[in-house]
């Protein structure tokens, strides 16, 4: 199975990329960064999106 690393910010664009890669059969790895953003909502949204799509690998 091919692998894909998706930079998952928690927004619509990266969530769409993750969903497309997952739908196309890629073994997806979701990657998010804590860069000191003021709101941790982005990181929580990324975790929620990855979980809802069924990504097993989060980095």
PDB file of N, CA, C and O in Angstrom:
ATOM      1  N   UNK A   1       0.846  -1.176   0.000  1.00  0.00           N
ATOM      2  CA  UNK A   1       0.000   0.000   0.000  1.00  0.00           C
ATOM      3  C   UNK A   1       0.893   1.241   0.000  1.00  0.00           C
ATOM      4  O   UNK A   1       1.860   1.311   0.759  1.00  0.00           O
ATOM      5  N   UNK A   2       0.576   2.204  -0.836  1.00  0.00           N
ATOM      6  CA  UNK A   2       1.318   3.460  -0.881  1.00  0.00           C
ATOM      7  C   UNK A   2       1.009   4.292   0.345  1.00  0.00           C
ATOM      8  O   UNK A   2      -0.077   4.204   0.918  1.00  0.00           O
ATOM      9  N   UNK A   3       1.972   5.095   0.738  1.00  0.00           N
ATOM     10  CA  UNK A   3       1.821   5.939   1.923  1.00  0.00           C
ATOM     11  C   UNK A   3       1.744   7.402   1.520  1.00  0.00           C
ATOM     12  O   UNK A   3       2.304   7.816   0.505  1.00  0.00           O
ATOM     13  N   UNK A   4       1.029   8.186   2.347  1.00  0.00           N
ATOM     14  CA  UNK A   4       0.928   9.622   2.122  1.00  0.00           C
ATOM     15  C   UNK A   4       1.057  10.338   3.463  1.00  0.00           C
ATOM     16  O   UNK A   4       0.431   9.949   4.449  1.00  0.00           O
ATOM     17  N   UNK A   5       1.872  11.381   3.487  1.00  0.00           N
ATOM     18  CA  UNK A   5       1.975  12.244   4.657  1.00  0.00           C
ATOM     19  C   UNK A   5       1.193  13.503   4.344  1.00  0.00           C
ATOM     20  O   UNK A   5       1.470  14.198   3.366  1.00  0.00           O
ATOM     21  N   UNK A   6       0.214  13.788   5.186  1.00  0.00           N
ATOM     22  CA  UNK A   6      -0.648  14.946   4.996  1.00  0.00           C
ATOM     23  C   UNK A   6      -0.370  15.937   6.112  1.00  0.00           C
ATOM     24  O   UNK A   6      -0.494  15.600   7.290  1.00  0.00           O
ATOM     25  N   UNK A   7       0.005  17.158   5.749  1.00  0.00           N
ATOM     26  CA  UNK A   7       0.169  18.223   6.730  1.00  0.00           C
ATOM     27  C   UNK A   7      -1.230  18.690   7.099  1.00  0.00           C
ATOM     28  O   UNK A   7      -1.889  19.380   6.321  1.00  0.00           O
ATOM     29  N   UNK A   8      -1.677  18.313   8.285  1.00  0.00           N
ATOM     30  CA  UNK A   8      -3.061  18.531   8.702  1.00  0.00           C
ATOM     31  C   UNK A   8      -3.126  19.695   9.684  1.00  0.00           C
ATOM     32  O   UNK A   8      -2.693  19.579  10.830  1.00  0.00           O
ATOM     33  N   UNK A   9      -3.666  20.806   9.225  1.00  0.00           N
ATOM     34  CA  UNK A   9      -3.737  22.014  10.053  1.00  0.00           C
ATOM     35  C   UNK A   9      -5.011  22.095  10.869  1.00  0.00           C
ATOM     36  O   UNK A   9      -5.090  22.854  11.835  1.00  0.00           O
ATOM     37  N   UNK A  10      -5.997  21.324  10.487  1.00  0.00           N
ATOM     38  CA  UNK A  10      -7.299  21.420  11.137  1.00  0.00           C
ATOM     39  C   UNK A  10      -8.291  22.219  10.313  1.00  0.00           C
ATOM     40  O   UNK A  10      -9.448  22.371  10.705  1.00  0.00           O
ATOM     41  N   UNK A  11      -7.844  22.731   9.174  1.00  0.00           N
ATOM     42  CA  UNK A  11      -8.712  23.510   8.293  1.00  0.00           C
ATOM     43  C   UNK A  11      -9.318  22.670   7.179  1.00  0.00           C
ATOM     44  O   UNK A  11      -9.038  21.478   7.046  1.00  0.00           O
ATOM     45  N   UNK A  12     -10.139  23.313   6.399  1.00  0.00           N
ATOM     46  CA  UNK A  12     -10.886  22.636   5.340  1.00  0.00           C
ATOM     47  C   UNK A  12      -9.982  22.080   4.240  1.00  0.00           C
ATOM     48  O   UNK A  12     -10.202  20.966   3.763  1.00  0.00           O
ATOM     49  N   UNK A  13      -8.973  22.843   3.834  1.00  0.00           N
ATOM     50  CA  UNK A  13      -8.116  22.401   2.727  1.00  0.00           C
ATOM     51  C   UNK A  13      -7.346  21.132   3.074  1.00  0.00           C
ATOM     52  O   UNK A  13      -7.345  20.171   2.305  1.00  0.00           O
ATOM     53  N   UNK A  14      -6.696  21.130   4.224  1.00  0.00           N
ATOM     54  CA  UNK A  14      -5.903  19.950   4.584  1.00  0.00           C
ATOM     55  C   UNK A  14      -6.802  18.760   4.914  1.00  0.00           C
ATOM     56  O   UNK A  14      -6.423  17.616   4.666  1.00  0.00           O
ATOM     57  N   UNK A  15      -7.979  19.014   5.467  1.00  0.00           N
ATOM     58  CA  UNK A  15      -8.933  17.930   5.737  1.00  0.00           C
ATOM     59  C   UNK A  15      -9.396  17.296   4.428  1.00  0.00           C
ATOM     60  O   UNK A  15      -9.564  16.079   4.350  1.00  0.00           O
ATOM     61  N   UNK A  16      -9.603  18.120   3.402  1.00  0.00           N
ATOM     62  CA  UNK A  16     -10.011  17.613   2.094  1.00  0.00           C
ATOM     63  C   UNK A  16      -8.904  16.769   1.472  1.00  0.00           C
ATOM     64  O   UNK A  16      -9.171  15.708   0.909  1.00  0.00           O
ATOM     65  N   UNK A  17      -7.668  17.237   1.572  1.00  0.00           N
ATOM     66  CA  UNK A  17      -6.531  16.465   1.044  1.00  0.00           C
ATOM     67  C   UNK A  17      -6.425  15.114   1.736  1.00  0.00           C
ATOM     68  O   UNK A  17      -6.183  14.096   1.088  1.00  0.00           O
ATOM     69  N   UNK A  18      -6.607  15.108   3.044  1.00  0.00           N
ATOM     70  CA  UNK A  18      -6.558  13.853   3.802  1.00  0.00           C
ATOM     71  C   UNK A  18      -7.680  12.916   3.370  1.00  0.00           C
ATOM     72  O   UNK A  18      -7.457  11.720   3.180  1.00  0.00           O
ATOM     73  N   UNK A  19      -8.868  13.449   3.219  1.00  0.00           N
ATOM     74  CA  UNK A  19     -10.010  12.621   2.821  1.00  0.00           C
ATOM     75  C   UNK A  19      -9.808  12.030   1.428  1.00  0.00           C
ATOM     76  O   UNK A  19     -10.139  10.868   1.193  1.00  0.00           O
ATOM     77  N   UNK A  20      -9.272  12.818   0.512  1.00  0.00           N
ATOM     78  CA  UNK A  20      -9.034  12.334  -0.848  1.00  0.00           C
ATOM     79  C   UNK A  20      -7.975  11.230  -0.842  1.00  0.00           C
ATOM     80  O   UNK A  20      -8.162  10.185  -1.465  1.00  0.00           O
ATOM     81  N   UNK A  21      -6.865  11.461  -0.139  1.00  0.00           N
ATOM     82  CA  UNK A  21      -5.803  10.452  -0.085  1.00  0.00           C
ATOM     83  C   UNK A  21      -6.316   9.170   0.555  1.00  0.00           C
ATOM     84  O   UNK A  21      -6.012   8.074   0.083  1.00  0.00           O
ATOM     85  N   UNK A  22      -7.084   9.298   1.614  1.00  0.00           N
ATOM     86  CA  UNK A  22      -7.647   8.130   2.286  1.00  0.00           C
ATOM     87  C   UNK A  22      -8.601   7.387   1.359  1.00  0.00           C
ATOM     88  O   UNK A  22      -8.585   6.158   1.304  1.00  0.00           O
ATOM     89  N   UNK A  23      -9.426   8.125   0.638  1.00  0.00           N
ATOM     90  CA  UNK A  23     -10.388   7.534  -0.290  1.00  0.00           C
ATOM     91  C   UNK A  23      -9.688   6.803  -1.441  1.00  0.00           C
ATOM     92  O   UNK A  23     -10.207   5.819  -1.969  1.00  0.00           O
ATOM     93  N   UNK A  24      -8.515   7.292  -1.819  1.00  0.00           N
ATOM     94  CA  UNK A  24      -7.767   6.671  -2.910  1.00  0.00           C
ATOM     95  C   UNK A  24      -6.922   5.488  -2.439  1.00  0.00           C
ATOM     96  O   UNK A  24      -6.168   4.909  -3.221  1.00  0.00           O
ATOM     97  N   UNK A  25      -7.052   5.134  -1.161  1.00  0.00           N
ATOM     98  CA  UNK A  25      -6.409   3.935  -0.664  1.00  0.00           C
ATOM     99  C   UNK A  25      -5.020   4.106  -0.079  1.00  0.00           C
ATOM    100  O   UNK A  25      -4.340   3.116   0.191  1.00  0.00           O
ATOM    101  N   UNK A  26      -4.585   5.334   0.122  1.00  0.00           N
ATOM    102  CA  UNK A  26      -3.274   5.555   0.713  1.00  0.00           C
ATOM    103  C   UNK A  26      -3.297   5.243   2.203  1.00  0.00           C
ATOM    104  O   UNK A  26      -4.313   5.434   2.872  1.00  0.00           O
ATOM    105  N   UNK A  27      -2.174   4.764   2.712  1.00  0.00           N
ATOM    106  CA  UNK A  27      -1.961   4.613   4.141  1.00  0.00           C
ATOM    107  C   UNK A  27      -1.527   5.996   4.624  1.00  0.00           C
ATOM    108  O   UNK A  27      -0.388   6.402   4.393  1.00  0.00           O
ATOM    109  N   UNK A  28      -2.420   6.717   5.287  1.00  0.00           N
ATOM    110  CA  UNK A  28      -2.203   8.132   5.594  1.00  0.00           C
ATOM    111  C   UNK A  28      -1.559   8.351   6.946  1.00  0.00           C
ATOM    112  O   UNK A  28      -1.898   7.713   7.942  1.00  0.00           O
ATOM    113  N   UNK A  29      -0.620   9.275   6.940  1.00  0.00           N
ATOM    114  CA  UNK A  29       0.029   9.758   8.145  1.00  0.00           C
ATOM    115  C   UNK A  29      -0.308  11.240   8.265  1.00  0.00           C
ATOM    116  O   UNK A  29       0.029  12.028   7.380  1.00  0.00           O
ATOM    117  N   UNK A  30      -0.964  11.619   9.344  1.00  0.00           N
ATOM    118  CA  UNK A  30      -1.339  13.013   9.552  1.00  0.00           C
ATOM    119  C   UNK A  30      -0.259  13.692  10.389  1.00  0.00           C
ATOM    120  O   UNK A  30       0.122  13.190  11.446  1.00  0.00           O
ATOM    121  N   UNK A  31       0.231  14.828   9.915  1.00  0.00           N
ATOM    122  CA  UNK A  31       1.303  15.552  10.577  1.00  0.00           C
ATOM    123  C   UNK A  31       0.813  16.948  10.920  1.00  0.00           C
ATOM    124  O   UNK A  31       0.360  17.685  10.044  1.00  0.00           O
ATOM    125  N   UNK A  32       0.902  17.313  12.195  1.00  0.00           N
ATOM    126  CA  UNK A  32       0.513  18.648  12.660  1.00  0.00           C
ATOM    127  C   UNK A  32       1.639  19.210  13.509  1.00  0.00           C
ATOM    128  O   UNK A  32       2.410  18.458  14.106  1.00  0.00           O
ATOM    129  N   UNK A  33       1.735  20.530  13.563  1.00  0.00           N
ATOM    130  CA  UNK A  33       2.796  21.192  14.312  1.00  0.00           C
ATOM    131  C   UNK A  33       2.213  22.104  15.373  1.00  0.00           C
ATOM    132  O   UNK A  33       1.247  22.825  15.125  1.00  0.00           O
ATOM    133  N   UNK A  34       2.805  22.067  16.552  1.00  0.00           N
ATOM    134  CA  UNK A  34       2.510  23.055  17.585  1.00  0.00           C
ATOM    135  C   UNK A  34       3.614  24.101  17.469  1.00  0.00           C
ATOM    136  O   UNK A  34       4.718  23.907  17.978  1.00  0.00           O
ATOM    137  N   UNK A  35       3.312  25.199  16.802  1.00  0.00           N
ATOM    138  CA  UNK A  35       4.296  26.247  16.576  1.00  0.00           C
ATOM    139  C   UNK A  35       4.059  27.442  17.499  1.00  0.00           C
ATOM    140  O   UNK A  35       4.539  28.545  17.239  1.00  0.00           O
ATOM    141  N   UNK A  36       3.312  27.207  18.581  1.00  0.00           N
ATOM    142  CA  UNK A  36       3.047  28.262  19.538  1.00  0.00           C
ATOM    143  C   UNK A  36       1.866  29.131  19.158  1.00  0.00           C
ATOM    144  O   UNK A  36       1.748  30.270  19.609  1.00  0.00           O
ATOM    145  N   UNK A  37       0.983  28.581  18.316  1.00  0.00           N
ATOM    146  CA  UNK A  37      -0.188  29.353  17.906  1.00  0.00           C
ATOM    147  C   UNK A  37      -1.020  29.726  19.133  1.00  0.00           C
ATOM    148  O   UNK A  37      -1.033  29.006  20.131  1.00  0.00           O
ATOM    149  N   UNK A  38      -1.710  30.858  19.042  1.00  0.00           N
ATOM    150  CA  UNK A  38      -2.462  31.359  20.195  1.00  0.00           C
ATOM    151  C   UNK A  38      -3.620  30.445  20.562  1.00  0.00           C
ATOM    152  O   UNK A  38      -3.981  30.338  21.734  1.00  0.00           O
ATOM    153  N   UNK A  39      -4.190  29.802  19.589  1.00  0.00           N
ATOM    154  CA  UNK A  39      -5.338  28.946  19.858  1.00  0.00           C
ATOM    155  C   UNK A  39      -4.966  27.497  19.588  1.00  0.00           C
ATOM    156  O   UNK A  39      -4.505  27.151  18.500  1.00  0.00           O
ATOM    157  N   UNK A  40      -5.170  26.664  20.584  1.00  0.00           N
ATOM    158  CA  UNK A  40      -4.892  25.240  20.411  1.00  0.00           C
ATOM    159  C   UNK A  40      -6.048  24.541  19.713  1.00  0.00           C
ATOM    160  O   UNK A  40      -6.015  23.329  19.501  1.00  0.00           O
ATOM    161  N   UNK A  41      -7.072  25.311  19.355  1.00  0.00           N
ATOM    162  CA  UNK A  41      -8.218  24.738  18.636  1.00  0.00           C
ATOM    163  C   UNK A  41      -7.786  24.076  17.341  1.00  0.00           C
ATOM    164  O   UNK A  41      -8.362  23.065  16.939  1.00  0.00           O
ATOM    165  N   UNK A  42      -6.771  24.637  16.678  1.00  0.00           N
ATOM    166  CA  UNK A  42      -6.297  24.073  15.414  1.00  0.00           C
ATOM    167  C   UNK A  42      -5.801  22.641  15.611  1.00  0.00           C
ATOM    168  O   UNK A  42      -6.135  21.749  14.832  1.00  0.00           O
ATOM    169  N   UNK A  43      -5.013  22.432  16.643  1.00  0.00           N
ATOM    170  CA  UNK A  43      -4.475  21.093  16.895  1.00  0.00           C
ATOM    171  C   UNK A  43      -5.580  20.119  17.282  1.00  0.00           C
ATOM    172  O   UNK A  43      -5.564  18.963  16.858  1.00  0.00           O
ATOM    173  N   UNK A  44      -6.523  20.570  18.072  1.00  0.00           N
ATOM    174  CA  UNK A  44      -7.635  19.697  18.456  1.00  0.00           C
ATOM    175  C   UNK A  44      -8.494  19.365  17.238  1.00  0.00           C
ATOM    176  O   UNK A  44      -8.947  18.231  17.085  1.00  0.00           O
ATOM    177  N   UNK A  45      -8.717  20.354  16.373  1.00  0.00           N
ATOM    178  CA  UNK A  45      -9.489  20.108  15.149  1.00  0.00           C
ATOM    179  C   UNK A  45      -8.773  19.088  14.265  1.00  0.00           C
ATOM    180  O   UNK A  45      -9.414  18.211  13.687  1.00  0.00           O
ATOM    181  N   UNK A  46      -7.450  19.200  14.159  1.00  0.00           N
ATOM    182  CA  UNK A  46      -6.679  18.239  13.357  1.00  0.00           C
ATOM    183  C   UNK A  46      -6.818  16.828  13.923  1.00  0.00           C
ATOM    184  O   UNK A  46      -6.975  15.869  13.167  1.00  0.00           O
ATOM    185  N   UNK A  47      -6.760  16.697  15.245  1.00  0.00           N
ATOM    186  CA  UNK A  47      -6.925  15.382  15.874  1.00  0.00           C
ATOM    187  C   UNK A  47      -8.315  14.825  15.602  1.00  0.00           C
ATOM    188  O   UNK A  47      -8.471  13.642  15.301  1.00  0.00           O
ATOM    189  N   UNK A  48      -9.320  15.683  15.709  1.00  0.00           N
ATOM    190  CA  UNK A  48     -10.699  15.236  15.474  1.00  0.00           C
ATOM    191  C   UNK A  48     -10.911  14.797  14.033  1.00  0.00           C
ATOM    192  O   UNK A  48     -11.568  13.789  13.773  1.00  0.00           O
ATOM    193  N   UNK A  49     -10.353  15.556  13.100  1.00  0.00           N
ATOM    194  CA  UNK A  49     -10.483  15.215  11.681  1.00  0.00           C
ATOM    195  C   UNK A  49      -9.809  13.877  11.393  1.00  0.00           C
ATOM    196  O   UNK A  49     -10.386  13.015  10.730  1.00  0.00           O
ATOM    197  N   UNK A  50      -8.592  13.709  11.892  1.00  0.00           N
ATOM    198  CA  UNK A  50      -7.862  12.456  11.670  1.00  0.00           C
ATOM    199  C   UNK A  50      -8.634  11.275  12.242  1.00  0.00           C
ATOM    200  O   UNK A  50      -8.719  10.219  11.616  1.00  0.00           O
ATOM    201  N   UNK A  51      -9.191  11.455  13.420  1.00  0.00           N
ATOM    202  CA  UNK A  51      -9.955  10.370  14.049  1.00  0.00           C
ATOM    203  C   UNK A  51     -11.226  10.059  13.266  1.00  0.00           C
ATOM    204  O   UNK A  51     -11.588   8.894  13.108  1.00  0.00           O
ATOM    205  N   UNK A  52     -11.903  11.094  12.776  1.00  0.00           N
ATOM    206  CA  UNK A  52     -13.165  10.864  12.057  1.00  0.00           C
ATOM    207  C   UNK A  52     -12.943  10.176  10.715  1.00  0.00           C
ATOM    208  O   UNK A  52     -13.809   9.440  10.241  1.00  0.00           O
ATOM    209  N   UNK A  53     -11.792  10.412  10.105  1.00  0.00           N
ATOM    210  CA  UNK A  53     -11.495   9.776   8.815  1.00  0.00           C
ATOM    211  C   UNK A  53     -10.919   8.373   9.043  1.00  0.00           C
ATOM    212  O   UNK A  53     -10.900   7.546   8.131  1.00  0.00           O
ATOM    213  N   UNK A  54     -10.460   8.121  10.243  1.00  0.00           N
ATOM    214  CA  UNK A  54      -9.931   6.798  10.552  1.00  0.00           C
ATOM    215  C   UNK A  54      -8.434   6.660  10.361  1.00  0.00           C
ATOM    216  O   UNK A  54      -7.932   5.554  10.165  1.00  0.00           O
ATOM    217  N   UNK A  55      -7.722   7.766  10.417  1.00  0.00           N
ATOM    218  CA  UNK A  55      -6.277   7.714  10.289  1.00  0.00           C
ATOM    219  C   UNK A  55      -5.694   7.056  11.537  1.00  0.00           C
ATOM    220  O   UNK A  55      -5.988   7.465  12.660  1.00  0.00           O
ATOM    221  N   UNK A  56      -4.884   6.057  11.334  1.00  0.00           N
ATOM    222  CA  UNK A  56      -4.304   5.335  12.443  1.00  0.00           C
ATOM    223  C   UNK A  56      -2.977   5.944  12.869  1.00  0.00           C
ATOM    224  O   UNK A  56      -2.531   5.744  13.999  1.00  0.00           O
ATOM    225  N   UNK A  57      -2.354   6.677  11.979  1.00  0.00           N
ATOM    226  CA  UNK A  57      -1.008   7.193  12.217  1.00  0.00           C
ATOM    227  C   UNK A  57      -1.019   8.711  12.280  1.00  0.00           C
ATOM    228  O   UNK A  57      -1.263   9.374  11.272  1.00  0.00           O
ATOM    229  N   UNK A  58      -0.760   9.260  13.446  1.00  0.00           N
ATOM    230  CA  UNK A  58      -0.658  10.709  13.594  1.00  0.00           C
ATOM    231  C   UNK A  58       0.728  11.031  14.122  1.00  0.00           C
ATOM    232  O   UNK A  58       1.236  10.362  15.022  1.00  0.00           O
ATOM    233  N   UNK A  59       1.324  12.047  13.561  1.00  0.00           N
ATOM    234  CA  UNK A  59       2.676  12.444  13.950  1.00  0.00           C
ATOM    235  C   UNK A  59       2.650  13.855  14.487  1.00  0.00           C
ATOM    236  O   UNK A  59       3.690  14.387  14.874  1.00  0.00           O
TER     237      UNK A  59
END
